[in-house]
């Protein structure tokens, strides 16, 4: 886990073991599978491409991806754009993926969208575009396909070019290959038993591998200018846009999740705003980060156990401490 104060990583430490045999100690440079923390990275990739004029966030995806890869139904697929996909408001289904034990079984993106998802089904439109929030890894897969079609580049290479290389994230990738996984921590299930690694072709929503030290560099690059100790490729205007709640055509209900572009938006006990994301997958990994860009504070953890329950409490205590709130009340669960 790592702790950021005023834009600086002030604490980074590993606990336990990275391997099933219990011989390799975890360190801040241990590579972990970070699952859905891929999504905020995807928002940086798309914002970077948009700034360079290589994609248009508001261009209909159907103009780039033809023939349309999803089943056509009563909802107008011609209104789907990358901006809607980034904010989970495009009306697409399929929250997460099962993955594959055999790397050679990986489908193409088109096959994945059509239903070759190892039991999770196809991605579909279930609601009018822009009407409601529905967390959708499937929507990010469609976005990945659109980006690759529009740029003629592999998404993993774009992530290296636009995010990881500029920030000096030398142990980070979204290209989940056996070679990369060979040096990563090994996962454990809810019962603590060893579980085999699973592979995913859906890189924009699912395949980030990184370390605490690397990911902290990305977090500090996303802070307000006053606390930005790592200079990143995005402007303050672009960062602010990612941290702004998406607008919906239908009114949201109390307690509904709030999402910007690639980031969940949370209210801390003192009323201030934090942004972050959670991630977990079938291969026995859990990840979470939360940060308050306006004050330069943040926390991140990676676990090679799917539960990570103790770490949830640590994050809650962090938020209560920032807000000068009573931890016993704020984190009573």
Residue frames as qw, qx, qy, qz and C-alpha x, y, z in Angstrom:
[[0.000, 0.887, 0.461, 0.000, 0.00, 0.00, 0.00],
 [0.424, 0.176, 0.001, 0.888, 1.03, 3.62, -0.46],
 [0.143, -0.830, -0.447, 0.301, 0.06, 6.91, 1.15],
 [0.385, 0.435, 0.185, 0.793, 0.34, 10.29, -0.60],
 [0.254, -0.788, -0.367, 0.424, 0.40, 13.56, 1.33],
 [0.059, 0.869, -0.081, -0.484, 0.49, 16.95, -0.40],
 [0.662, 0.690, -0.221, -0.192, 1.40, 15.32, -3.68],
 [0.186, 0.601, -0.771, 0.100, 4.26, 13.19, -2.36],
 [0.874, -0.131, -0.460, -0.089, 4.43, 9.46, -1.72],
 [0.207, -0.704, 0.498, -0.463, 5.37, 9.52, 1.96],
 [0.567, -0.264, 0.737, -0.256, 4.73, 5.86, 2.82],
 [0.771, 0.320, -0.412, -0.365, 5.01, 2.74, 0.69],
 [0.298, -0.397, 0.840, -0.218, 5.28, -0.74, 2.11],
 [0.660, 0.059, -0.647, -0.377, 4.57, -4.33, 1.23],
 [0.558, -0.314, 0.605, -0.474, 3.05, -6.94, 3.53],
 [0.881, 0.102, 0.412, -0.211, 2.93, -10.69, 3.18],
 [0.475, -0.237, 0.726, 0.437, 4.05, -12.71, 0.19],
 [0.415, 0.488, -0.305, -0.704, 3.73, -12.40, -3.56],
 [0.438, 0.226, -0.813, -0.309, 3.91, -16.11, -4.34],
 [0.834, -0.279, -0.277, -0.386, 1.83, -19.13, -3.38],
 [0.786, 0.005, -0.518, 0.337, 4.82, -20.77, -1.69],
 [0.465, -0.880, -0.095, -0.015, 5.27, -17.85, 0.72],
 [0.777, -0.190, 0.078, 0.595, 8.91, -17.23, -0.14],
 [0.350, 0.357, 0.220, 0.838, 8.81, -13.94, -2.07],
 [0.135, -0.559, -0.472, 0.668, 8.09, -10.91, 0.10],
 [0.246, 0.830, 0.429, 0.257, 5.83, -8.17, -1.27],
 [0.376, -0.313, -0.035, 0.872, 7.50, -4.78, -1.80],
 [0.270, 0.718, 0.175, -0.618, 6.31, -1.43, -3.26],
 [0.232, 0.526, -0.585, -0.572, 7.81, -2.64, -6.56],
 [0.350, 0.109, 0.931, 0.009, 5.90, -5.92, -6.68],
 [0.288, 0.008, -0.510, -0.811, 3.72, -6.12, -9.80],
 [0.343, 0.268, 0.780, -0.449, 0.02, -6.67, -9.06],
 [0.018, 0.414, 0.734, 0.539, -2.96, -7.27, -11.29],
 [0.052, 0.187, 0.334, -0.922, -5.08, -4.15, -10.75],
 [0.206, 0.511, 0.834, 0.018, -8.19, -5.22, -12.71],
 [0.164, 0.832, 0.494, 0.191, -10.65, -2.31, -13.12],
 [0.279, -0.770, 0.068, 0.570, -8.10, 0.32, -12.20],
 [0.439, 0.136, 0.597, 0.657, -7.54, -0.03, -15.93],
 [0.158, 0.789, 0.565, 0.184, -10.57, 2.24, -16.44],
 [0.142, -0.939, -0.023, 0.314, -9.12, 5.50, -15.06],
 [0.430, -0.361, 0.550, 0.618, -5.99, 4.75, -17.07],
 [0.370, 0.449, 0.703, 0.409, -8.25, 4.38, -20.13],
 [0.053, 0.937, 0.325, -0.114, -9.65, 7.84, -19.46],
 [0.284, -0.739, 0.319, 0.520, -6.12, 9.26, -19.67],
 [0.446, 0.012, 0.716, 0.537, -5.48, 7.41, -22.93],
 [0.259, 0.692, 0.626, 0.249, -8.66, 8.78, -24.51],
 [0.092, -0.952, -0.125, 0.266, -8.12, 12.32, -23.22],
 [0.397, -0.528, 0.470, 0.585, -4.58, 12.26, -24.58],
 [0.385, 0.249, 0.734, 0.501, -5.76, 11.07, -27.99],
 [0.124, 0.859, 0.496, 0.037, -8.51, 13.69, -28.03],
 [0.229, -0.856, 0.087, 0.455, -6.02, 16.47, -27.18],
 [0.337, -0.341, 0.627, 0.614, -3.90, 15.39, -30.15],
 [0.535, 0.432, -0.150, -0.710, -6.92, 15.34, -32.46],
 [0.118, 0.221, -0.938, -0.239, -6.58, 11.61, -33.06],
 [0.126, -0.445, -0.885, -0.054, -10.08, 10.83, -31.77],
 [0.268, -0.362, -0.057, -0.891, -13.25, 12.84, -31.08],
 [0.100, 0.042, 0.844, -0.525, -14.95, 12.07, -27.77],
 [0.474, 0.387, 0.408, -0.678, -18.34, 13.02, -29.24],
 [0.408, 0.315, -0.632, -0.579, -18.14, 11.30, -32.62],
 [0.902, -0.046, 0.117, -0.412, -20.60, 8.41, -32.95],
 [0.469, -0.412, 0.773, 0.114, -18.69, 5.18, -32.43],
 [0.753, 0.379, 0.535, -0.053, -20.72, 3.58, -35.23],
 [0.466, 0.864, -0.146, -0.125, -18.91, 5.83, -37.72],
 [0.013, -0.697, 0.716, 0.000, -15.64, 4.19, -36.73],
 [0.325, -0.129, 0.931, -0.108, -16.74, 0.64, -35.91],
 [0.729, 0.365, -0.009, -0.579, -18.57, -0.83, -38.88],
 [0.473, -0.491, -0.543, -0.490, -20.31, -3.17, -39.08],
 [0.441, -0.583, 0.292, -0.617, -21.81, -2.45, -35.66],
 [0.331, 0.239, -0.900, 0.149, -20.58, -5.25, -33.35],
 [0.252, 0.067, 0.746, -0.613, -23.54, -5.35, -30.94],
 [0.115, 0.465, 0.863, 0.161, -26.99, -6.80, -31.55],
 [0.115, -0.179, -0.161, -0.964, -29.31, -4.11, -32.91],
 [0.104, -0.506, -0.829, 0.214, -32.46, -3.57, -30.85],
 [0.010, 0.867, 0.476, 0.148, -34.88, -0.75, -30.03],
 [0.359, -0.824, 0.006, 0.439, -32.15, 1.55, -28.65],
 [0.524, 0.848, -0.054, 0.054, -30.36, 3.91, -31.02],
 [0.836, -0.246, 0.116, 0.477, -26.75, 2.71, -31.22],
 [0.493, 0.599, 0.145, 0.614, -25.88, 5.66, -33.47],
 [0.232, -0.906, 0.025, -0.352, -25.87, 7.94, -30.42],
 [0.853, -0.441, 0.011, 0.279, -23.13, 6.00, -28.59],
 [0.345, 0.841, -0.297, 0.293, -19.92, 8.03, -28.24],
 [0.624, 0.151, -0.571, 0.512, -16.64, 7.55, -26.40],
 [0.131, -0.378, 0.359, -0.843, -17.69, 10.20, -23.87],
 [0.786, -0.271, -0.024, -0.556, -20.79, 8.18, -22.96],
 [0.894, 0.037, -0.436, 0.094, -18.78, 4.95, -22.81],
 [0.364, 0.351, -0.534, 0.677, -16.18, 6.52, -20.50],
 [0.291, -0.273, 0.392, -0.829, -18.88, 7.59, -18.03],
 [0.036, 0.163, 0.979, -0.114, -20.86, 4.31, -18.16],
 [0.370, 0.462, 0.376, -0.713, -23.88, 6.18, -19.50],
 [0.237, 0.276, -0.646, -0.671, -24.03, 4.69, -23.01],
 [0.812, 0.032, 0.127, -0.569, -26.62, 2.11, -21.99],
 [0.617, 0.357, -0.698, -0.075, -24.28, -0.88, -22.43],
 [0.887, -0.407, 0.018, -0.219, -24.30, -4.07, -20.36],
 [0.904, 0.075, -0.294, 0.301, -21.76, -6.54, -18.94],
 [0.384, -0.912, 0.130, -0.058, -20.14, -5.24, -15.79],
 [0.276, -0.693, 0.658, 0.098, -17.06, -7.47, -15.69],
 [0.699, 0.422, -0.530, -0.227, -15.30, -10.42, -17.23],
 [0.952, -0.279, 0.111, -0.067, -14.51, -14.02, -16.30],
 [0.044, -0.745, 0.644, 0.166, -11.18, -14.21, -18.10],
 [0.918, 0.270, -0.265, -0.116, -9.47, -17.27, -19.58],
 [0.768, -0.525, 0.338, 0.141, -7.04, -19.72, -18.02],
 [0.733, 0.090, 0.440, 0.512, -5.34, -20.37, -21.36],
 [0.043, -0.625, 0.156, 0.764, -3.77, -17.31, -22.99],
 [0.090, -0.066, 0.773, 0.624, -4.20, -19.00, -26.37],
 [0.081, 0.555, 0.828, 0.022, -7.99, -19.00, -25.92],
 [0.000, -0.516, -0.193, 0.835, -8.27, -15.23, -25.91],
 [0.461, 0.671, 0.570, 0.115, -10.92, -14.01, -28.37],
 [0.272, 0.333, 0.190, 0.882, -10.72, -10.96, -30.58],
 [0.120, 0.158, 0.346, -0.917, -12.41, -7.80, -29.33],
 [0.523, 0.023, -0.375, -0.765, -15.20, -8.36, -31.85],
 [0.580, -0.136, -0.799, -0.079, -15.70, -11.93, -30.59],
 [0.203, -0.167, -0.673, 0.692, -15.73, -10.73, -26.99],
 [0.304, 0.113, 0.090, -0.942, -18.40, -8.12, -27.72],
 [0.614, 0.016, -0.527, -0.587, -20.46, -10.77, -29.52],
 [0.839, -0.370, 0.036, -0.398, -20.43, -13.09, -26.50],
 [0.848, 0.135, -0.429, 0.281, -17.18, -15.08, -26.40],
 [0.144, -0.710, 0.359, -0.589, -16.62, -14.11, -22.76],
 [0.320, 0.116, -0.890, 0.305, -16.30, -17.50, -21.04],
 [0.249, -0.467, -0.835, 0.151, -19.88, -17.43, -19.79],
 [0.066, -0.413, -0.324, 0.849, -20.52, -13.72, -19.23],
 [0.403, 0.709, 0.573, -0.074, -22.51, -13.20, -22.41],
 [0.429, 0.468, 0.311, 0.708, -22.55, -10.53, -25.09],
 [0.092, -0.303, -0.206, 0.926, -22.53, -6.77, -24.69],
 [0.085, 0.622, 0.707, 0.327, -25.93, -5.23, -25.42],
 [0.090, -0.265, 0.053, -0.959, -27.72, -1.90, -25.29],
 [0.221, -0.422, -0.857, 0.197, -30.29, -1.96, -22.50],
 [0.066, -0.792, -0.408, 0.450, -31.32, 1.70, -22.21],
 [0.398, 0.881, 0.128, 0.221, -31.32, 4.94, -24.21],
 [0.628, 0.213, -0.188, 0.725, -27.91, 6.56, -24.45],
 [0.108, 0.362, -0.206, 0.903, -27.29, 9.12, -21.71],
 [0.569, -0.549, -0.311, -0.527, -30.30, 8.19, -19.60],
 [0.778, -0.602, 0.090, -0.153, -28.78, 6.28, -16.69],
 [0.017, -0.674, 0.733, -0.088, -25.54, 5.05, -15.14],
 [0.987, -0.065, 0.075, -0.127, -24.76, 1.35, -15.56],
 [0.333, -0.669, 0.630, 0.209, -21.26, 0.14, -14.77],
 [0.887, 0.427, 0.130, -0.119, -20.13, -1.56, -17.96],
 [0.476, -0.468, 0.608, 0.430, -16.79, -3.15, -18.68],
 [0.589, 0.416, 0.642, 0.261, -18.41, -4.12, -21.97],
 [0.237, 0.957, 0.160, -0.040, -18.74, -0.45, -22.88],
 [0.252, -0.808, 0.447, 0.290, -15.01, 0.04, -22.31],
 [0.610, -0.039, 0.712, 0.345, -14.29, -2.93, -24.57],
 [0.467, 0.746, 0.447, 0.162, -16.34, -1.27, -27.31],
 [0.023, -0.980, 0.128, 0.150, -14.38, 1.92, -26.67],
 [0.510, -0.495, 0.602, 0.364, -11.10, 0.02, -26.98],
 [0.604, 0.336, 0.647, 0.323, -12.19, -1.36, -30.35],
 [0.278, 0.927, 0.246, 0.048, -13.16, 2.13, -31.52],
 [0.247, -0.873, 0.330, 0.261, -9.80, 3.56, -30.46],
 [0.566, -0.242, 0.682, 0.394, -7.86, 0.84, -32.24],
 [0.525, 0.582, 0.569, 0.251, -9.94, 1.22, -35.40],
 [0.129, 0.984, 0.119, -0.038, -9.63, 5.03, -35.40],
 [0.224, -0.857, 0.420, 0.199, -5.89, 5.20, -34.70],
 [0.821, 0.444, -0.360, -0.014, -4.70, 2.01, -36.39],
 [0.152, 0.531, -0.716, 0.428, -2.68, 1.27, -33.24],
 [0.601, -0.280, -0.739, 0.116, -2.86, -1.38, -30.54],
 [0.427, -0.831, -0.149, -0.323, -4.41, -0.05, -27.36],
 [0.812, -0.473, -0.051, 0.338, -1.56, -1.39, -25.18],
 [0.592, 0.181, 0.103, 0.778, 0.96, 0.56, -27.26],
 [0.049, -0.730, -0.196, -0.653, -1.10, 3.74, -26.96],
 [0.651, -0.743, -0.150, -0.039, -1.20, 3.36, -23.17],
 [0.764, -0.233, 0.029, 0.601, 2.58, 3.12, -23.12],
 [0.389, 0.409, 0.214, 0.797, 2.97, 6.11, -25.43],
 [0.168, -0.691, -0.221, -0.667, 0.46, 8.43, -23.76],
 [0.640, -0.706, -0.016, -0.303, 0.58, 7.48, -20.08],
 [0.906, -0.374, 0.013, 0.199, 3.14, 5.01, -18.80],
 [0.720, 0.228, 0.009, 0.655, 6.26, 6.16, -20.64],
 [0.074, 0.730, -0.008, 0.680, 5.75, 9.92, -20.02],
 [0.583, -0.720, 0.097, -0.364, 5.24, 9.25, -16.31],
 [0.137, 0.559, -0.785, 0.230, 8.18, 6.88, -15.92],
 [0.811, -0.175, 0.370, -0.418, 5.93, 3.92, -15.02],
 [0.271, 0.532, -0.773, -0.216, 8.47, 1.31, -16.03],
 [0.064, -0.031, 0.987, -0.146, 6.75, -1.68, -14.39],
 [0.466, 0.407, 0.476, -0.625, 3.24, -0.96, -15.68],
 [0.083, 0.087, -0.762, -0.636, 1.35, -2.34, -18.67],
 [0.701, 0.174, 0.289, -0.628, -2.09, -3.29, -19.97],
 [0.648, 0.375, -0.604, -0.274, -0.64, -5.99, -22.24],
 [0.707, -0.375, 0.517, -0.302, -1.47, -8.97, -20.05],
 [0.729, 0.415, -0.532, -0.117, 0.83, -11.64, -21.47],
 [0.931, -0.278, -0.198, 0.128, 2.37, -14.75, -19.85],
 [0.609, 0.297, -0.255, 0.690, 5.74, -12.97, -19.90],
 [0.139, -0.568, 0.164, -0.794, 4.41, -10.02, -17.89],
 [0.782, -0.471, -0.072, -0.401, 2.43, -12.21, -15.50],
 [0.849, 0.056, -0.431, 0.302, 5.47, -14.40, -14.80],
 [0.374, 0.202, -0.414, 0.805, 6.92, -11.61, -12.63],
 [0.391, -0.487, -0.047, -0.779, 3.63, -10.60, -10.95],
 [0.354, -0.194, 0.719, -0.566, 2.18, -11.54, -7.58],
 [0.282, -0.128, -0.910, -0.274, 0.13, -14.75, -7.55],
 [0.464, -0.339, -0.052, -0.817, -3.54, -14.58, -6.58],
 [0.046, -0.096, -0.926, 0.362, -5.62, -16.14, -3.82],
 [0.299, -0.490, -0.643, -0.507, -9.38, -16.67, -3.62],
 [0.451, -0.642, 0.003, -0.620, -11.86, -15.59, -0.94],
 [0.907, -0.410, -0.071, -0.056, -10.90, -18.65, 1.12],
 [0.330, -0.800, 0.482, 0.138, -7.17, -17.90, 0.87],
 [0.832, 0.029, 0.508, 0.221, -6.49, -20.81, -1.47],
 [0.195, -0.392, 0.518, 0.734, -4.18, -20.32, -4.44],
 [0.644, 0.615, 0.395, -0.227, -5.93, -19.62, -7.73],
 [0.621, 0.112, 0.447, 0.633, -4.46, -19.72, -11.25],
 [0.011, -0.410, 0.131, 0.902, -3.97, -16.58, -13.31],
 [0.493, 0.629, 0.601, 0.001, -6.64, -15.58, -15.81],
 [0.288, -0.121, 0.365, 0.877, -6.05, -13.61, -18.99],
 [0.305, 0.752, 0.459, -0.362, -8.20, -10.97, -20.66],
 [0.450, 0.350, 0.419, 0.707, -8.28, -9.40, -24.11],
 [0.091, -0.887, -0.361, -0.272, -10.40, -6.53, -22.76],
 [0.581, 0.055, -0.270, 0.766, -7.53, -4.19, -21.87],
 [0.073, -0.501, -0.019, -0.862, -9.34, -0.87, -21.43],
 [0.640, -0.566, -0.070, -0.515, -11.53, -2.25, -18.62],
 [0.936, -0.317, -0.050, -0.141, -9.53, -5.10, -17.12],
 [0.934, 0.141, -0.157, 0.288, -5.81, -5.76, -17.59],
 [0.046, 0.879, -0.334, 0.336, -3.69, -3.18, -15.77],
 [0.863, -0.253, -0.250, 0.359, -0.59, -4.58, -14.07],
 [0.128, 0.810, -0.186, 0.541, 1.36, -2.12, -11.93],
 [0.576, -0.127, -0.576, 0.566, 3.17, -1.46, -8.66],
 [0.290, -0.828, -0.379, 0.293, 2.52, 0.86, -5.74],
 [0.360, -0.492, 0.169, 0.774, 5.49, 3.04, -6.69],
 [0.170, 0.171, 0.618, 0.748, 4.40, 3.27, -10.33],
 [0.113, -0.685, -0.670, -0.261, 0.73, 3.89, -9.64],
 [0.325, -0.746, -0.276, 0.511, 1.57, 6.58, -7.09],
 [0.265, -0.214, 0.341, 0.876, 3.40, 8.46, -9.86],
 [0.036, -0.433, -0.679, -0.591, 0.21, 8.39, -11.91],
 [0.294, -0.757, -0.571, 0.124, -1.85, 9.57, -8.94],
 [0.335, -0.602, -0.075, 0.721, 0.43, 12.51, -8.18],
 [0.166, 0.021, 0.500, 0.849, 0.24, 13.54, -11.85],
 [0.167, -0.561, -0.687, -0.431, -3.53, 13.80, -11.41],
 [0.310, -0.597, -0.484, 0.559, -3.45, 16.17, -8.45],
 [0.123, 0.975, 0.179, -0.041, -4.20, 19.89, -8.57],
 [0.560, 0.696, -0.202, 0.403, -1.30, 21.94, -9.97],
 [0.285, -0.807, 0.369, -0.363, -0.17, 23.02, -6.49],
 [0.702, -0.405, 0.569, -0.138, 0.46, 19.38, -5.51],
 [0.901, 0.429, -0.015, -0.061, 1.46, 17.90, -8.87],
 [0.439, -0.690, 0.532, 0.222, 4.90, 16.56, -8.03],
 [0.513, 0.025, 0.747, 0.422, 4.87, 14.33, -11.12],
 [0.296, 0.486, -0.163, -0.806, 4.28, 16.29, -14.30],
 [0.565, 0.259, 0.783, 0.032, 1.82, 14.45, -16.51],
 [0.222, 0.125, 0.605, 0.754, 0.66, 14.87, -20.10],
 [0.064, -0.696, -0.670, -0.249, -2.85, 16.17, -19.29],
 [0.022, 0.432, -0.080, 0.898, -3.91, 19.74, -18.57],
 [0.124, 0.102, 0.671, -0.724, -5.80, 20.86, -15.49],
 [0.572, 0.180, -0.074, -0.797, -8.89, 21.35, -17.64],
 [0.645, 0.122, -0.702, -0.275, -8.73, 17.74, -18.81],
 [0.251, -0.008, -0.858, 0.449, -8.26, 16.48, -15.26],
 [0.307, 0.120, 0.405, -0.853, -11.19, 18.56, -14.01],
 [0.646, 0.140, -0.362, -0.657, -13.38, 17.12, -16.76],
 [0.545, 0.047, -0.837, 0.007, -12.58, 13.56, -15.66],
 [0.176, -0.133, -0.753, 0.620, -13.48, 14.44, -12.07],
 [0.380, 0.058, 0.065, -0.921, -16.84, 16.05, -13.00],
 [0.494, 0.205, 0.800, -0.270, -20.01, 13.93, -12.59],
 [0.058, 0.145, 0.751, 0.641, -21.57, 12.83, -15.86],
 [0.431, 0.149, 0.153, -0.877, -24.90, 14.42, -16.72],
 [0.161, 0.217, 0.959, 0.087, -27.89, 12.14, -17.14],
 [0.265, -0.241, -0.417, -0.835, -31.14, 12.80, -18.99],
 [0.643, -0.509, -0.520, -0.238, -33.10, 10.93, -16.31],
 [0.322, -0.759, 0.330, -0.460, -32.98, 12.08, -12.66],
 [0.487, 0.195, -0.805, 0.278, -30.76, 10.00, -10.40],
 [0.695, -0.598, -0.342, -0.206, -31.99, 8.55, -7.13],
 [0.339, -0.799, 0.424, -0.261, -30.45, 9.22, -3.70],
 [0.739, -0.376, 0.558, 0.024, -27.57, 6.86, -3.11],
 [0.843, 0.528, 0.075, 0.074, -26.84, 6.33, -6.81],
 [0.719, -0.235, 0.207, 0.621, -23.18, 6.00, -7.73],
 [0.211, 0.940, -0.049, -0.264, -21.55, 9.13, -9.13],
 [0.772, -0.014, 0.403, 0.492, -19.09, 8.67, -11.98],
 [0.121, 0.797, -0.203, -0.555, -17.10, 11.08, -14.11],
 [0.734, 0.567, -0.349, -0.136, -14.86, 10.00, -16.98],
 [0.708, 0.271, -0.608, 0.237, -13.13, 6.85, -15.74],
 [0.176, 0.185, -0.652, 0.714, -13.44, 7.77, -12.05],
 [0.397, -0.655, -0.643, 0.000, -15.91, 7.21, -9.24],
 [0.028, 0.513, -0.174, 0.840, -16.61, 10.42, -7.35],
 [0.550, -0.456, -0.673, 0.192, -17.14, 10.17, -3.59],
 [0.225, -0.802, 0.068, -0.548, -18.06, 12.55, -0.80],
 [0.463, 0.092, -0.699, 0.537, -15.85, 12.30, 2.26],
 [0.346, -0.600, -0.667, 0.275, -17.31, 12.85, 5.77],
 [0.186, -0.505, -0.155, 0.828, -16.38, 16.56, 5.68],
 [0.467, 0.765, 0.306, -0.321, -18.21, 17.10, 2.39],
 [0.024, 0.676, -0.541, -0.499, -15.07, 17.32, 0.25],
 [0.869, 0.411, -0.064, -0.270, -14.74, 15.36, -2.99],
 [0.409, -0.463, 0.753, 0.227, -12.49, 12.38, -3.61],
 [0.759, 0.439, -0.285, -0.388, -12.05, 10.40, -6.82],
 [0.318, -0.429, 0.846, -0.016, -10.98, 6.82, -7.17],
 [0.761, 0.190, -0.449, -0.429, -11.75, 3.32, -8.35],
 [0.690, -0.309, 0.620, -0.211, -12.04, -0.23, -7.09],
 [0.615, 0.427, -0.576, -0.327, -10.95, -3.39, -8.88],
 [0.577, -0.275, 0.751, -0.163, -11.06, -7.14, -8.42],
 [0.622, 0.355, -0.520, -0.466, -10.98, -10.17, -10.68],
 [0.961, -0.105, -0.085, -0.239, -11.41, -13.92, -10.77],
 [0.734, 0.351, -0.469, 0.343, -7.67, -14.55, -10.53],
 [0.696, -0.503, -0.392, 0.329, -7.64, -13.54, -6.86],
 [0.390, 0.100, -0.090, 0.911, -6.75, -9.85, -6.85],
 [0.134, -0.874, -0.459, 0.087, -8.16, -6.73, -5.27],
 [0.420, 0.113, 0.018, 0.900, -7.14, -3.09, -5.83],
 [0.086, -0.891, -0.446, -0.012, -8.36, 0.33, -4.79],
 [0.388, 0.034, -0.106, 0.915, -7.23, 3.92, -4.89],
 [0.103, -0.887, -0.450, -0.030, -8.80, 7.09, -3.60],
 [0.467, -0.038, -0.063, 0.881, -7.44, 10.60, -3.76],
 [0.011, 0.897, 0.360, -0.257, -8.45, 14.18, -3.06],
 [0.623, 0.434, 0.166, 0.629, -6.80, 16.16, -5.89],
 [0.025, -0.896, -0.078, -0.436, -7.46, 19.58, -4.35],
 [0.522, -0.799, 0.277, -0.112, -5.36, 18.77, -1.27],
 [0.384, 0.619, -0.684, 0.021, -2.84, 16.35, -2.79],
 [0.486, -0.313, 0.740, -0.344, -3.87, 13.45, -0.55],
 [0.779, 0.222, -0.411, -0.419, -4.27, 9.85, -1.68],
 [0.553, -0.337, 0.744, -0.166, -4.12, 6.20, -0.77],
 [0.715, 0.354, -0.475, -0.371, -3.65, 3.09, -2.90],
 [0.530, -0.355, 0.760, -0.126, -3.49, -0.62, -2.19],
 [0.674, 0.286, -0.580, -0.357, -3.10, -3.80, -4.16],
 [0.607, -0.313, 0.661, -0.310, -3.82, -7.25, -2.74],
 [0.384, 0.222, -0.831, -0.336, -3.28, -10.73, -4.14],
 [0.064, 0.291, 0.908, -0.295, -6.44, -11.80, -2.32],
 [0.076, -0.494, -0.593, -0.631, -9.93, -11.11, -3.64],
 [0.370, -0.734, -0.557, 0.120, -11.32, -10.08, -0.25],
 [0.335, 0.339, -0.113, 0.872, -9.00, -7.32, 0.97],
 [0.374, -0.768, -0.489, -0.175, -11.50, -6.58, 3.76],
 [0.557, -0.579, -0.184, 0.567, -8.94, -5.19, 6.20],
 [0.355, 0.007, 0.257, 0.899, -7.72, -2.83, 3.51],
 [0.113, -0.672, -0.515, -0.521, -11.23, -1.44, 2.98],
 [0.494, -0.789, -0.321, 0.174, -11.18, -0.38, 6.60],
 [0.540, -0.296, 0.084, 0.784, -7.77, 1.26, 6.16],
 [0.160, 0.357, 0.420, 0.819, -9.16, 3.34, 3.29],
 [0.327, -0.772, -0.477, -0.263, -12.18, 4.30, 5.38],
 [0.581, -0.643, -0.186, 0.463, -9.94, 5.37, 8.26],
 [0.431, 0.007, 0.240, 0.870, -7.90, 7.44, 5.82],
 [0.045, -0.579, -0.460, -0.672, -11.01, 9.29, 4.65],
 [0.491, -0.780, -0.388, 0.000, -12.17, 9.88, 8.22],
 [0.598, -0.420, -0.051, 0.681, -8.75, 11.21, 9.19],
 [0.274, 0.245, 0.318, 0.874, -8.73, 13.67, 6.27],
 [0.252, -0.639, -0.427, -0.588, -12.17, 14.89, 7.29],
 [0.007, -0.267, 0.594, -0.759, -11.28, 15.07, 11.00],
 [0.725, -0.266, -0.234, -0.591, -14.29, 12.82, 11.57],
 [0.621, -0.389, 0.598, -0.325, -14.91, 10.24, 14.27],
 [0.285, 0.341, -0.850, -0.284, -13.40, 7.06, 12.84],
 [0.189, 0.082, 0.931, -0.300, -15.47, 4.79, 15.06],
 [0.497, 0.527, 0.414, -0.552, -18.68, 6.23, 13.58],
 [0.450, 0.637, -0.356, -0.514, -17.49, 6.63, 10.00],
 [0.455, 0.367, -0.798, -0.144, -15.95, 3.13, 9.81],
 [0.591, -0.281, 0.544, -0.525, -18.22, 1.16, 12.14],
 [0.938, 0.194, -0.095, -0.271, -18.72, -1.76, 9.74]]
